[in-house]
């Protein structure tokens, strides 16, 4: 996970080739990363050095519920050829500059930080 890149946070996550990426992120990836209210998890395929953005797991501020925001088409896992993923998380307190504070939601701030 992003807060401790030197620790061995490796786990094998299975997927059904007929499962959509969004379903896999909500049902499998979200089952691995810690549930933190009001947090956005960024999910990449690859690793920290060689990564491609897949999407975001967006946590509700009041409950443990999450939603998925993809940056690509919601394809079947069998078509994506994902071998490994890397996850990083963001909280509202991570953003202190005016560049980010003018954006109304945490997801928008994270998108600006990650996607430029």
For each residue, the residues with C-beta under 8 A, 3 or more apart:
1: 4 7 9 33 87 88 89
2: 5 42 86 87 88 89
3: 89
4: 1 7 9
5: 2 48
6:
7: 1 4
8:
9: 1 4
10:
11: 32
12:
13: 28 29 32 85
14: 28
15: 19 24 28 77 82
16: 19 24 77
17: 76 77 78 79
18: 76 77 78
19: 15 16 23 24 27 76 77
20: 23 24 74 75 76 77
21: 24 25 54 55 70 72 74 75 76 77 80
22: 25 26 55 68 70 74
23: 19 20 26 27
24: 15 16 19 20 21 27 28 29 77
25: 21 22 28 29 30 43 54 55 57 68 70
26: 22 23 29 30 57 66 68
27: 19 23 24 30 31
28: 13 14 15 24 25 31 32
29: 13 24 25 26 32 33 41 43 57 85 87
30: 25 26 27 33 35 41 57 66
31: 27 28
32: 11 13 28 29
33: 1 29 30 41 57 87 89
34:
35: 30 59 64 66
36: 39 59 89 91
37: 59 60 61 62 63 64
38: 59 60 61 91 92 106
39: 36 59 89 90 91
40: 56 57 58 59 89 90 106 107 110
41: 29 30 33 56 57 59 66 87 88 89
42: 2 53 56 87 88 89 90 110 114
43: 25 29 53 54 55 56 57 85 86 87
44: 51 52 53 54 85 86 87 88
45: 51 52 54 80 82 83 84 85 86
46: 49 50 51 52 84 85 86
47: 50 51 84 86
48: 5 51 86
49: 46
50: 46 47
51: 44 45 46 47 48 86
52: 44 45 46
53: 42 43 44 71 114 115
54: 21 25 43 44 45 70 71 72 82 85
55: 21 22 25 43 68 69 70 71 72
56: 40 41 42 43 68 69 71 107 110 111
57: 25 26 29 30 33 40 41 43 66 67 68
58: 40 66 67 68 69 106 107
59: 35 36 37 38 39 40 41 64 65 66
60: 37 38 63 64 65 66 67
61: 37 38
62: 37
63: 37 60
64: 35 37 59 60
65: 59 60
66: 26 30 35 41 57 58 59 60
67: 57 58 60
68: 22 25 26 55 56 57 58
69: 55 56 58 107
70: 21 22 25 54 55 73 74
71: 53 54 55 56 115
72: 21 54 55 75
73: 70
74: 20 21 22 70
75: 20 21 72 79 80
76: 17 18 19 20 21 79 80
77: 15 16 17 18 19 20 21 24 80 82
78: 17 18
79: 17 75 76
80: 21 45 75 76 77
81:
82: 15 45 54 77 85
83: 45
84: 45 46 47
85: 13 29 43 44 45 46 54 82
86: 2 43 44 45 46 47 48 51
87: 1 2 29 33 41 42 43 44
88: 1 2 41 42 44
89: 1 2 3 33 36 39 40 41 42
90: 39 40 42 94 95 106 109 110 113
91: 36 38 39 94 106
92: 38 95 106 109
93: 96
94: 90 91
95: 90 92 100 101 106 109 113
96: 93 100 101
97: 100 101
98: 101 102
99: 102 112
100: 95 96 97 103 109 112 113
101: 95 96 97 98 109
102: 98 99
103: 100 108 109 112
104: 108
105: 108 109
106: 38 40 58 90 91 92 95 109 110
107: 40 56 58 69 110 111
108: 103 104 105 111 112
109: 90 92 95 100 101 103 105 106 112 113
110: 40 42 56 90 106 107 113 114
111: 56 107 108 114 115
112: 99 100 103 108 109 115 116
113: 90 95 100 109 110
114: 42 53 110 111
115: 53 71 111 112
116: 112
